[in-house]
Amino acid sequence: MACYHHAFEVLKREMKPWVWAMAQHGMALAYVERVDGDRMANWTAAVACYRRALEVYTREASTQWWGP
């Protein structure tokens, strides 16, 4: 988790939104798979990461993923 947190110190949403969103998605997956700490806290953090990624992965911005 520390690697993601360090990456977000450098990688800003404004710089490369799609890369930032992919990193948010990756961090969410890491929280889901995490065995350390409180399970509910990890899932809550994962949901927060997914929501941040979805701020970039909108239907308008990524029609190829959302379908017709």
C-alpha positions in Angstrom: 0.0 0.0 0.0 2.9 2.3 0.7 4.0 2.2 -2.9 0.6 3.5 -4.1 0.6 6.2 -1.5 4.1 7.3 -2.5 3.1 7.2 -6.2 0.2 9.5 -5.6 2.6 12.1 -4.1 4.0 12.4 -7.6 1.2 11.3 -9.8 -1.6 13.9 -9.9 -5.0 13.6 -11.5 -4.5 16.8 -13.4 -1.3 15.5 -15.0 -2.5 12.3 -16.5 -6.1 11.5 -15.5 -6.3 8.1 -17.1 -3.1 6.9 -15.5 -4.2 8.3 -12.2 -7.5 6.5 -12.5 -5.8 3.2 -13.4 -3.6 3.6 -10.3 -6.7 4.2 -8.2 -8.2 1.1 -9.6 -5.0 -0.9 -8.8 -4.9 0.4 -5.3 -8.6 -0.6 -4.9 -7.7 -4.1 -6.0 -4.8 -4.2 -3.5 -7.2 -3.1 -0.7 -9.7 -5.9 -1.6 -6.9 -8.5 -1.5 -5.3 -7.2 1.6 -5.1 -9.5 4.5 -3.6 -7.1 7.1 -5.8 -4.8 9.1 -9.5 -4.6 9.5 -11.4 -6.2 6.7 -14.2 -3.6 6.7 -11.7 -0.7 6.7 -9.9 -2.3 3.7 -13.2 -2.7 1.8 -14.2 0.9 2.6 -10.8 2.1 1.3 -11.3 0.0 -1.8 -14.7 1.5 -2.5 -13.3 5.0 -2.1 -10.5 4.2 -4.6 -13.1 2.8 -7.1 -15.2 5.9 -6.7 -12.2 8.2 -7.4 -11.4 6.2 -10.5 -15.0 6.5 -11.7 -14.7 10.2 -11.5 -12.4 9.8 -14.6 -13.9 6.7 -16.1 -17.2 8.4 -16.9 -19.7 7.1 -19.5 -18.9 10.2 -21.6 -15.1 9.9 -21.4 -14.9 6.1 -22.0 -17.7 5.0 -24.2 -15.7 2.0 -25.4 -16.1 0.5 -21.9 -19.6 1.4 -21.2 -21.1 0.2 -24.4 -23.8 1.7 -26.7 
